[in-house]
Amino acid sequence: MKRTVDPIESQSYAILRSRVGTCHLPPLTRAVVERVVHASADLDYITDLVCDEETLRSGTAALRAGAPVVADVEMVAAGITARQVVCRIRQSVPGPGQTRSAAAVAAAYTEVGSGAVWVIGCAPTALQALLNLDVKPALVIGLPVGFVGAAESKAALRTSGLPAISNLSEKGGSAVAAAAANALLYSAEEA
């Protein structure tokens, strides 16, 4: 079923494109960057996001094939509109020195195993927990936010060799991570 685009969304994209050119970006990178900028009204993401077109193609193919989508927190899950999302934050019981979101990632991993698309938009500790597992994801959208550990966890993601979307700064958050996931899910639907 073709997604209906609200006139406000169309107007937002027109304003975005009037302020900055994105035509030079490869198609999936452009889709992710524009949707993140649209969701955040933050043009800095145009140079802050780290995307690789081949990785995005592989992630989109996995989504098209039905790969599970896993979110670190319910706010991320609520923002992903095109697919049911696994989120185990409510069921998680953290161990000593472990955050609830890190425990949720571990719980979700035992449920979905390899091949999932992971969307981390809140907790740097969730991203770090994911990196500490022997996870073989289809894609990691690692966009946690914060002054403590966010930039470092995203740098660790980029050096991990896992297929990923991240950004360079401390910025991120639930809306941004969900927007990146939605961009790929919408692209998967259209293909």
Backbone as a chain_set.jsonl record, in Angstrom:
{"seq": "MKRTVDPIESQSYAILRSRVGTCHLPPLTRAVVERVVHASADLDYITDLVCDEETLRSGTAALRAGAPVVADVEMVAAGITARQVVCRIRQSVPGPGQTRSAAAVAAAYTEVGSGAVWVIGCAPTALQALLNLDVKPALVIGLPVGFVGAAESKAALRTSGLPAISNLSEKGGSAVAAAAANALLYSAEEA", "coords": {"N": [[0.838, -1.175, 0.0], [0.588, 2.17, -0.856], [2.14, 4.85, 0.772], [0.568, 7.635, 2.25], [1.31, 10.97, 1.888], [1.363, 13.685, 3.985], [0.306, 17.075, 3.478], [1.74, 18.935, 5.063], [4.148, 17.627, 5.53], [5.153, 17.519, 2.917], [5.473, 20.263, 2.447], [7.394, 20.847, 4.393], [9.598, 19.393, 3.423], [9.988, 20.81, 1.034], [10.775, 23.325, 2.021], [13.132, 22.58, 3.373], [14.687, 21.705, 1.153], [14.884, 24.114, -0.181], [16.624, 25.498, 1.351], [18.999, 24.084, 1.5], [21.059, 22.13, -0.598], [20.53, 18.784, -1.523], [20.72, 17.111, -3.599], [23.072, 16.021, -4.53], [23.585, 13.824, -3.006], [23.655, 10.224, -2.697], [20.781, 8.094, -3.451], [19.51, 6.595, -1.18], [20.952, 7.553, 0.985], [20.316, 10.225, 0.77], [17.547, 10.043, 1.278], [17.563, 9.225, 3.984], [19.027, 11.321, 5.234], [17.447, 13.588, 4.576], [14.987, 12.89, 5.817], [15.743, 12.772, 8.501], [16.578, 15.435, 8.914], [14.154, 16.706, 8.364], [12.626, 15.684, 10.523], [13.913, 16.782, 12.696], [14.438, 19.454, 12.221], [16.992, 20.378, 11.932], [19.599, 21.405, 10.253], [22.278, 20.78, 10.469], [22.602, 18.047, 10.496], [23.048, 17.267, 7.919], [25.762, 17.285, 7.373], [26.62, 15.94, 9.596], [25.624, 13.327, 9.845], [26.595, 9.942, 9.3], [26.662, 7.922, 6.709], [26.587, 5.085, 4.564], [26.102, 4.246, 1.303], [25.972, 1.617, 0.177], [25.722, 0.061, 2.476], [23.26, 1.032, 3.357], [21.647, 0.122, 1.262], [21.841, -2.647, 1.663], [20.698, -2.845, 4.228], [18.103, -1.93, 3.678], [17.265, -3.922, 1.932], [17.217, -6.073, 3.698], [15.162, -5.232, 5.397], [13.052, -5.243, 3.559], [12.905, -7.952, 3.172], [11.828, -8.726, 5.526], [13.204, -8.501, 7.972], [13.486, -8.341, 11.519], [12.76, -5.392, 13.457], [14.346, -3.667, 15.982], [14.118, -1.686, 18.867], [15.675, 0.543, 21.218], [14.255, 1.929, 23.204], [10.847, 2.754, 24.146], [10.005, 5.212, 23.074], [11.448, 5.464, 20.712], [10.477, 3.201, 19.373], [7.758, 3.932, 19.158], [7.931, 5.983, 17.312], [8.534, 4.761, 14.933], [6.824, 4.113, 12.223], [6.122, 2.342, 10.205], [6.316, -0.36, 10.689], [5.985, -3.163, 12.896], [7.662, -3.169, 16.003], [10.226, -4.547, 17.995], [10.663, -4.098, 21.367], [12.057, -4.215, 24.459], [12.177, -2.802, 26.832], [10.339, -2.416, 28.942], [10.176, -4.949, 30.054], [12.694, -5.413, 30.934], [15.204, -6.195, 33.306], [17.652, -4.755, 34.941], [21.01, -5.768, 35.603], [23.568, -5.597, 38.188], [25.185, -2.489, 37.943], [24.291, -2.113, 35.374], [22.369, -0.471, 32.897], [18.844, 0.019, 32.414], [18.097, 0.153, 29.709], [20.277, -1.067, 28.479], [19.993, -3.655, 29.461], [17.589, -4.23, 28.218], [18.315, -4.341, 25.525], [19.951, -6.623, 25.531], [18.034, -8.537, 26.257], [16.265, -8.372, 24.076], [17.962, -9.223, 22.045], [18.302, -11.96, 22.617], [15.855, -12.793, 21.853], [15.493, -12.055, 19.09], [17.867, -12.613, 17.72], [20.391, -12.923, 15.164], [20.584, -10.752, 12.228], [18.737, -8.709, 12.502], [17.416, -5.317, 12.358], [18.666, -2.792, 14.195], [17.674, -0.121, 16.214], [18.847, 2.435, 17.841], [18.248, 5.076, 19.802], [18.201, 6.501, 22.103], [19.732, 5.743, 24.481], [23.148, 5.776, 25.118], [24.303, 3.672, 26.523], [22.809, 1.486, 25.731], [23.581, 1.183, 23.071], [26.284, 0.617, 23.463], [26.021, -1.787, 24.87], [24.924, -3.381, 22.859], [27.083, -3.467, 21.112], [28.795, -4.984, 22.638], [27.752, -7.486, 22.538], [27.637, -10.559, 20.627], [26.504, -9.803, 18.18], [25.084, -10.025, 14.949], [24.053, -7.937, 12.978], [21.627, -6.808, 10.507], [21.631, -4.149, 10.135], [22.659, -1.338, 12.062], [21.201, 1.364, 13.464], [22.544, 3.789, 14.959], [22.034, 6.244, 16.944], [22.136, 7.523, 19.523], [21.619, 10.003, 22.107], [23.214, 12.619, 23.973], [25.41, 13.984, 26.544], [27.066, 12.301, 27.894], [28.823, 9.736, 26.913], [27.553, 9.426, 24.394], [28.677, 10.382, 21.868], [31.004, 8.903, 21.986], [30.087, 6.229, 22.032], [28.973, 6.081, 19.508], [31.209, 6.501, 17.92], [32.568, 4.156, 18.542], [30.807, 2.333, 17.396], [31.149, 2.977, 14.674], [33.785, 2.13, 14.287], [33.542, -0.543, 14.708], [32.99, -2.176, 12.561], [30.494, -3.091, 12.01], [27.509, -2.947, 9.999], [26.207, 0.252, 9.625], [24.406, 3.272, 10.54], [25.284, 6.378, 11.756], [26.193, 9.272, 13.699], [28.379, 12.107, 14.041], [28.383, 13.827, 16.243], [27.221, 14.686, 19.622], [24.574, 14.867, 19.344], [21.349, 13.463, 18.607], [18.827, 11.13, 19.257], [15.469, 9.967, 20.026], [13.496, 10.732, 18.071], [15.101, 11.302, 15.873], [16.463, 8.867, 15.397], [14.262, 7.195, 14.877], [13.306, 8.483, 12.594], [15.374, 7.989, 10.738], [15.139, 5.203, 10.538], [12.507, 5.031, 9.539], [12.863, 6.255, 7.031], [14.3, 4.296, 5.626], [12.524, 2.154, 5.824], [10.291, 3.17, 4.411], [11.488, 3.408, 1.92], [11.988, 0.712, 1.409], [9.37, -0.227, 1.182], [8.541, 1.097, -1.123], [10.082, -0.014, -3.071]], "CA": [[0.0, 0.0, 0.0], [1.383, 3.392, -0.971], [2.037, 5.751, 1.909], [-0.004, 8.953, 1.983], [2.165, 12.039, 2.407], [0.594, 14.845, 4.436], [0.788, 18.336, 2.889], [2.742, 19.566, 5.935], [5.421, 16.958, 5.254], [5.614, 18.002, 1.6], [5.928, 21.649, 2.625], [8.638, 20.792, 5.161], [10.66, 18.985, 2.496], [10.241, 21.925, 0.107], [11.565, 24.324, 2.759], [14.459, 21.994, 3.556], [15.414, 21.72, -0.123], [15.159, 25.502, -0.568], [17.698, 26.004, 2.205], [20.246, 23.349, 1.296], [20.985, 21.14, -1.667], [20.826, 17.39, -1.181], [20.688, 16.342, -4.852], [24.36, 15.369, -4.738], [23.663, 12.621, -2.178], [23.056, 9.013, -3.273], [19.349, 8.061, -3.143], [19.129, 6.191, 0.173], [21.572, 8.515, 1.902], [19.474, 11.425, 0.688], [16.293, 9.757, 1.971], [17.817, 9.224, 5.426], [19.414, 12.672, 5.657], [16.3, 14.489, 4.505], [13.975, 12.551, 6.816], [16.278, 13.182, 9.803], [16.489, 16.895, 8.977], [12.718, 16.997, 8.452], [12.152, 15.344, 11.868], [14.622, 17.55, 13.73], [14.63, 20.849, 11.783], [18.404, 20.66, 12.22], [20.366, 21.235, 9.011], [23.616, 20.254, 10.761], [22.658, 16.606, 10.225], [23.497, 17.031, 6.545], [27.19, 16.959, 7.441], [26.886, 15.182, 10.823], [25.281, 11.911, 9.676], [27.56, 9.076, 8.626], [25.911, 6.892, 5.986], [27.249, 4.451, 3.431], [25.001, 3.853, 0.418], [25.907, 0.158, 0.06], [25.173, -0.406, 3.751], [21.837, 1.366, 3.35], [20.997, -0.803, 0.323], [21.745, -3.952, 2.341], [19.713, -2.707, 5.304], [16.781, -1.83, 3.058], [16.936, -5.263, 1.429], [16.86, -6.885, 4.87], [13.821, -4.798, 5.808], [12.115, -5.736, 2.546], [12.797, -9.397, 3.385], [11.128, -8.978, 6.783], [14.071, -8.486, 9.156], [12.875, -7.658, 12.663], [13.268, -4.08, 13.852], [14.457, -3.628, 17.437], [14.381, -0.346, 19.389], [16.174, 0.549, 22.598], [13.234, 2.449, 24.118], [9.513, 2.854, 23.552], [9.856, 6.434, 22.27], [11.951, 5.129, 19.381], [9.512, 2.265, 18.778], [6.543, 4.665, 18.817], [8.181, 6.822, 16.149], [8.684, 3.941, 13.727], [5.411, 3.991, 11.849], [5.877, 1.437, 9.087], [6.603, -1.759, 11.024], [5.985, -3.54, 14.306], [9.011, -3.057, 16.537], [10.529, -5.246, 19.243], [11.257, -3.238, 22.393], [11.94, -4.964, 25.711], [12.527, -1.922, 27.945], [9.424, -2.646, 30.073], [10.434, -6.257, 30.639], [14.103, -5.571, 31.299], [15.629, -6.093, 34.702], [19.095, -4.562, 34.851], [21.903, -6.344, 36.597], [24.396, -4.586, 38.863], [25.975, -1.639, 37.06], [23.729, -2.148, 34.024], [21.171, 0.353, 32.742], [17.655, -0.69, 31.962], [18.114, 0.035, 28.245], [21.277, -2.081, 28.127], [19.356, -4.946, 29.738], [16.559, -4.425, 27.196], [18.999, -4.759, 24.294], [20.356, -8.022, 25.718], [16.818, -9.349, 26.218], [15.775, -8.394, 22.698], [18.881, -10.026, 21.236], [17.995, -13.376, 22.814], [14.593, -13.046, 21.156], [15.537, -11.896, 17.628], [19.097, -13.171, 17.162], [21.097, -12.207, 14.104], [19.851, -10.308, 11.061], [17.763, -7.659, 12.8], [17.781, -3.914, 12.234], [18.654, -2.228, 15.546], [17.488, 1.326, 16.194], [19.215, 2.943, 19.161], [18.091, 6.522, 19.712], [18.108, 7.152, 23.401], [20.754, 5.459, 25.479], [24.47, 5.309, 24.71], [24.591, 2.378, 27.147], [22.173, 0.461, 24.908], [24.456, 0.97, 21.913], [27.49, -0.068, 23.948], [25.624, -3.167, 25.173], [24.795, -4.067, 21.576], [28.438, -3.699, 20.602], [29.439, -6.001, 23.467], [27.17, -8.782, 22.193], [28.148, -11.117, 19.38], [25.381, -9.569, 17.284], [25.348, -9.914, 13.511], [22.85, -7.231, 12.53], [21.502, -6.35, 9.133], [21.972, -2.73, 10.217], [22.5, -0.66, 13.352], [20.989, 2.806, 13.411], [23.07, 4.175, 16.264], [21.92, 7.697, 17.078], [21.785, 7.951, 20.876], [21.836, 11.412, 22.39], [23.657, 12.945, 25.327], [26.768, 14.457, 26.795], [27.844, 11.236, 28.515], [28.958, 8.493, 26.171], [26.865, 9.322, 23.1], [29.64, 10.483, 20.761], [31.958, 7.795, 22.116], [29.457, 4.967, 21.619], [28.81, 6.132, 18.047], [32.552, 6.28, 17.351], [32.834, 2.725, 18.686], [29.998, 1.671, 16.367], [31.775, 3.166, 13.355], [35.023, 1.339, 14.196], [33.238, -1.955, 14.965], [32.833, -2.933, 11.326], [29.088, -3.442, 11.793], [26.81, -2.042, 9.078], [25.619, 1.234, 10.537], [24.192, 4.705, 10.386], [25.557, 7.067, 13.012], [26.563, 10.661, 13.466], [29.639, 12.456, 14.689], [28.236, 14.655, 17.436], [26.435, 14.182, 20.747], [23.166, 14.948, 18.965], [20.664, 12.245, 18.214], [17.58, 11.051, 19.988], [14.415, 9.055, 19.579], [12.877, 11.177, 16.814], [16.11, 11.203, 14.809], [16.674, 7.446, 15.094], [13.038, 6.701, 14.229], [13.258, 9.068, 11.249], [16.306, 7.233, 9.887], [14.525, 3.892, 10.288], [11.361, 5.227, 8.644], [13.346, 6.526, 5.671], [14.644, 3.019, 4.99], [11.301, 1.363, 5.706], [9.51, 3.71, 3.304], [12.192, 3.03, 0.69], [11.758, -0.713, 1.212], [7.989, -0.37, 0.72], [8.41, 1.639, -2.476], [10.86, -0.818, -4.034]], "C": [[0.886, 1.242, 0.0], [1.086, 4.317, 0.21], [1.469, 7.094, 1.467], [0.871, 10.003, 2.655], [1.291, 13.238, 2.74], [1.152, 16.111, 3.797], [1.84, 19.053, 3.751], [4.113, 18.95, 5.702], [5.992, 17.431, 3.919], [6.161, 19.42, 1.705], [7.252, 21.692, 3.388], [9.814, 20.405, 4.27], [10.991, 20.1, 1.506], [11.079, 23.008, 0.776], [12.983, 23.829, 2.951], [15.281, 22.124, 2.273], [15.68, 23.134, -0.625], [16.337, 26.079, 0.22], [19.033, 25.324, 1.961], [20.043, 22.308, 0.201], [21.346, 19.751, -1.158], [20.863, 16.501, -2.42], [21.975, 15.565, -5.104], [24.491, 14.058, -3.962], [23.083, 11.421, -2.911], [21.63, 8.827, -2.743], [18.977, 7.682, -1.701], [19.74, 7.114, 1.226], [20.735, 9.784, 1.929], [18.162, 11.214, 1.453], [16.477, 9.812, 3.485], [18.121, 10.637, 5.911], [18.212, 13.604, 5.65], [15.247, 14.17, 5.56], [14.453, 12.946, 8.211], [16.2, 14.699, 9.954], [15.032, 17.325, 9.109], [12.211, 16.78, 9.883], [12.739, 16.241, 12.95], [14.697, 19.047, 13.455], [16.064, 21.306, 12.065], [19.234, 20.351, 10.972], [21.776, 20.706, 9.24], [23.728, 18.759, 10.466], [23.133, 16.305, 8.804], [24.976, 16.669, 6.522], [27.529, 16.092, 8.649], [26.598, 13.692, 10.679], [26.375, 11.181, 8.909], [26.779, 7.905, 8.038], [26.781, 6.349, 4.862], [26.148, 3.851, 2.553], [24.877, 2.336, 0.293], [25.33, -0.46, 1.329], [23.679, -0.137, 3.81], [21.061, 0.459, 2.405], [20.807, -2.175, 0.979], [20.706, -3.924, 3.453], [18.294, -2.654, 4.768], [16.344, -3.186, 2.517], [16.535, -6.181, 2.585], [15.463, -6.517, 5.368], [12.767, -5.32, 4.846], [11.876, -7.238, 2.736], [12.155, -9.745, 4.725], [11.991, -9.02, 8.026], [13.358, -7.792, 10.311], [13.547, -6.318, 12.924], [13.217, -4.032, 15.375], [14.813, -2.212, 17.861], [14.848, -0.427, 20.831], [15.115, 0.997, 23.597], [11.91, 2.616, 23.378], [9.319, 4.129, 22.728], [10.381, 6.22, 20.858], [10.936, 4.227, 18.679], [8.244, 2.989, 18.334], [6.718, 5.516, 17.568], [8.341, 6.066, 14.852], [7.287, 3.515, 13.304], [5.112, 2.9, 10.831], [6.045, -0.043, 9.437], [6.403, -1.967, 12.517], [7.435, -3.58, 14.775], [9.119, -3.849, 17.833], [11.203, -4.248, 20.173], [11.012, -3.913, 23.732], [12.294, -4.129, 26.935], [11.62, -2.176, 29.16], [9.713, -3.955, 30.784], [11.853, -6.385, 31.195], [14.324, -5.371, 32.792], [17.15, -5.961, 34.678], [19.853, -5.278, 35.97], [22.709, -5.239, 37.254], [25.247, -3.801, 37.857], [25.469, -1.575, 35.636], [22.514, -1.227, 33.974], [20.026, -0.505, 32.237], [17.657, -0.875, 30.448], [19.162, -0.97, 27.778], [20.711, -3.484, 28.359], [18.303, -5.257, 28.673], [17.168, -4.897, 25.884], [19.405, -6.23, 24.398], [19.14, -8.949, 25.645], [16.28, -9.466, 24.795], [16.662, -9.266, 21.82], [18.6, -11.517, 21.399], [16.714, -13.766, 22.073], [14.76, -13.04, 19.636], [16.782, -12.485, 16.982], [19.708, -12.294, 16.084], [20.14, -11.749, 13.012], [18.831, -9.215, 11.289], [18.316, -6.285, 12.43], [17.584, -3.305, 13.621], [18.588, -0.716, 15.449], [17.688, 1.843, 17.616], [19.188, 4.466, 19.088], [18.07, 7.237, 21.036], [19.39, 6.974, 24.207], [22.082, 5.012, 24.874], [24.814, 3.948, 25.314], [23.937, 1.225, 26.381], [23.039, 0.153, 23.692], [25.715, 0.23, 22.335], [27.181, -1.52, 24.274], [25.499, -3.979, 23.885], [26.173, -4.401, 21.006], [29.164, -4.792, 21.386], [28.879, -7.403, 23.222], [27.802, -9.286, 20.903], [27.067, -11.006, 18.307], [25.874, -9.467, 15.837], [24.124, -9.258, 12.892], [22.825, -7.02, 11.028], [21.935, -4.885, 9.07], [21.8, -2.259, 11.658], [22.33, 0.825, 13.059], [21.336, 3.3, 14.805], [23.098, 5.682, 16.403], [21.487, 8.104, 18.489], [22.22, 9.389, 21.116], [22.428, 11.575, 23.782], [25.098, 13.391, 25.402], [27.661, 13.38, 27.378], [27.776, 9.99, 27.645], [28.321, 8.429, 24.798], [27.85, 9.353, 21.936], [30.612, 9.313, 20.792], [31.349, 6.466, 21.663], [29.266, 4.929, 20.104], [30.153, 5.958, 17.343], [32.912, 4.802, 17.431], [32.033, 1.922, 17.658], [30.676, 1.779, 15.009], [33.056, 2.346, 13.211], [34.776, -0.155, 14.369], [33.202, -2.807, 13.707], [31.401, -3.374, 11.069], [28.466, -2.474, 10.787], [25.995, -1.04, 9.895], [25.33, 2.574, 9.892], [24.522, 5.297, 11.738], [25.739, 8.543, 12.699], [27.753, 10.991, 14.342], [29.477, 13.138, 16.035], [27.468, 13.939, 18.547], [24.949, 14.184, 20.435], [22.649, 13.581, 18.562], [19.306, 12.263, 18.872], [16.552, 10.164, 19.311], [13.831, 9.451, 18.235], [13.832, 11.019, 15.642], [16.331, 9.742, 14.414], [15.455, 6.857, 14.387], [12.926, 7.235, 12.805], [14.176, 8.318, 10.294], [15.731, 5.864, 9.548], [13.352, 4.031, 9.317], [11.798, 5.49, 7.215], [13.648, 5.225, 4.942], [13.406, 2.133, 4.834], [10.421, 1.859, 4.563], [10.161, 3.354, 1.969], [11.987, 1.555, 0.376], [10.348, -0.976, 0.679], [7.838, 0.035, -0.735], [9.103, 0.762, -3.517], [10.046, -1.983, -4.561]], "O": [[1.83, 1.336, 0.784], [-0.068, 4.527, 0.585], [1.853, 7.623, 0.424], [1.137, 9.924, 3.854], [0.566, 13.746, 1.885], [2.362, 16.208, 3.594], [2.732, 19.709, 3.213], [5.121, 19.655, 5.678], [7.187, 17.71, 3.815], [7.194, 19.738, 1.117], [8.132, 22.488, 3.06], [10.888, 21.003, 4.345], [12.16, 20.306, 1.177], [11.997, 23.549, 0.16], [13.938, 24.571, 2.718], [16.42, 22.59, 2.298], [16.603, 23.342, -1.412], [16.966, 27.044, -0.214], [20.085, 25.92, 2.19], [18.984, 21.69, 0.099], [22.34, 19.571, -0.454], [21.019, 15.285, -2.312], [21.965, 14.561, -5.816], [25.399, 13.27, -4.224], [22.124, 11.567, -3.669], [21.304, 9.356, -1.681], [18.197, 8.393, -1.069], [19.107, 7.415, 2.238], [20.479, 10.347, 2.993], [17.718, 12.098, 2.186], [15.645, 10.381, 4.192], [17.535, 11.098, 6.891], [17.984, 14.331, 6.617], [14.668, 15.087, 6.143], [13.653, 13.409, 9.024], [15.798, 15.196, 11.006], [14.72, 18.221, 9.893], [11.451, 17.6, 10.399], [12.127, 16.434, 14.001], [14.99, 19.827, 14.361], [16.309, 22.468, 12.391], [19.531, 19.194, 10.676], [22.412, 20.231, 8.299], [24.824, 18.257, 10.215], [23.577, 15.191, 8.527], [25.394, 15.828, 5.726], [28.635, 15.556, 8.717], [27.257, 12.874, 11.322], [26.993, 11.728, 7.996], [26.304, 7.024, 8.755], [27.601, 7.064, 4.287], [25.354, 3.035, 3.023], [23.76, 1.819, 0.305], [24.537, -1.399, 1.26], [22.913, -0.986, 4.266], [19.935, 0.067, 2.712], [19.744, -2.786, 0.863], [19.926, -4.863, 3.606], [17.387, -3.262, 5.336], [15.176, -3.554, 2.634], [15.607, -6.978, 2.45], [14.674, -7.395, 5.72], [11.709, -5.786, 5.27], [10.777, -7.733, 2.488], [11.957, -10.92, 5.032], [11.549, -9.534, 9.053], [12.7, -6.771, 10.112], [14.733, -6.132, 12.651], [12.186, -4.319, 15.983], [15.711, -1.599, 17.283], [14.475, -1.336, 21.573], [15.08, 0.498, 24.721], [11.863, 2.618, 22.148], [8.541, 4.126, 21.774], [9.81, 6.746, 19.903], [10.58, 4.467, 17.525], [7.709, 2.704, 17.262], [5.754, 5.748, 16.838], [8.291, 6.663, 13.776], [6.654, 2.671, 13.94], [3.946, 2.568, 10.619], [5.927, -0.895, 8.557], [6.626, -1.054, 13.312], [8.327, -3.981, 14.026], [8.212, -3.822, 18.666], [12.199, -3.625, 19.806], [9.862, -4.156, 24.097], [12.671, -4.68, 27.97], [12.098, -2.15, 30.294], [9.515, -4.059, 31.995], [12.17, -7.372, 31.859], [13.722, -4.51, 33.434], [17.857, -6.937, 34.425], [19.393, -5.372, 37.108], [22.549, -4.068, 36.912], [25.941, -4.388, 37.027], [26.152, -1.033, 34.767], [21.715, -1.206, 34.91], [20.22, -1.6, 31.709], [17.267, -1.931, 29.951], [18.952, -1.656, 26.778], [20.924, -4.387, 27.551], [18.142, -6.41, 28.273], [16.603, -5.756, 25.207], [19.219, -6.993, 23.45], [19.209, -10.02, 25.043], [15.883, -10.549, 24.366], [16.164, -9.973, 20.944], [18.654, -12.263, 20.421], [16.521, -14.928, 21.715], [14.23, -13.92, 18.958], [16.752, -12.825, 15.799], [19.556, -11.073, 16.096], [19.036, -12.274, 12.877], [18.125, -8.829, 10.358], [19.516, -6.116, 12.219], [16.475, -3.302, 14.155], [19.344, -0.098, 14.699], [16.816, 1.706, 18.474], [20.006, 5.075, 18.398], [17.934, 8.46, 21.082], [20.047, 7.951, 24.568], [22.141, 3.987, 24.193], [25.53, 3.159, 24.699], [24.456, 0.109, 26.383], [23.209, -1.011, 23.327], [26.164, -0.682, 21.641], [27.993, -2.4, 23.988], [25.923, -5.133, 23.833], [26.389, -5.494, 20.482], [30.053, -5.453, 20.848], [29.469, -8.393, 23.654], [28.431, -8.519, 20.172], [26.753, -11.977, 17.618], [26.93, -8.902, 15.555], [23.257, -9.94, 12.346], [23.86, -7.049, 10.362], [22.526, -4.44, 8.087], [20.913, -2.72, 12.376], [23.21, 1.459, 12.478], [20.515, 3.234, 15.72], [24.076, 6.327, 16.024], [20.585, 8.927, 18.648], [23.08, 9.919, 20.413], [22.171, 10.762, 24.67], [25.888, 13.209, 24.476], [28.884, 13.517, 27.365], [26.773, 9.276, 27.652], [28.532, 7.447, 24.085], [27.855, 8.444, 21.106], [30.998, 8.792, 19.746], [32.009, 5.672, 20.993], [29.383, 3.871, 19.487], [30.222, 5.335, 16.283], [33.496, 4.253, 16.496], [32.533, 0.938, 17.113], [30.771, 0.795, 14.276], [33.376, 1.909, 12.105], [35.696, -0.955, 14.198], [33.364, -4.025, 13.776], [31.114, -3.966, 10.029], [28.854, -1.308, 10.73], [25.196, -1.426, 10.749], [25.906, 2.954, 8.872], [24.089, 4.775, 12.765], [25.475, 8.999, 11.587], [28.09, 10.251, 15.266], [30.359, 13.03, 16.886], [27.115, 12.764, 18.433], [24.153, 13.584, 21.158], [23.41, 12.674, 18.226], [18.702, 13.325, 19.023], [16.74, 9.686, 18.192], [13.683, 8.608, 17.351], [13.42, 10.645, 14.544], [16.378, 9.42, 13.226], [15.593, 6.111, 13.418], [12.496, 6.513, 11.906], [13.793, 8.041, 9.158], [15.824, 5.413, 8.406], [13.219, 3.242, 8.382], [11.168, 4.998, 6.278], [13.293, 5.067, 3.774], [13.26, 1.441, 3.827], [9.862, 1.051, 3.821], [9.469, 3.037, 1.002], [11.83, 1.183, -0.787], [10.154, -1.843, -0.173], [7.102, -0.598, -1.493], [8.753, 0.791, -4.697], [10.54, -2.762, -5.378]]}, "num_chains": 1, "name": "protein.A"}
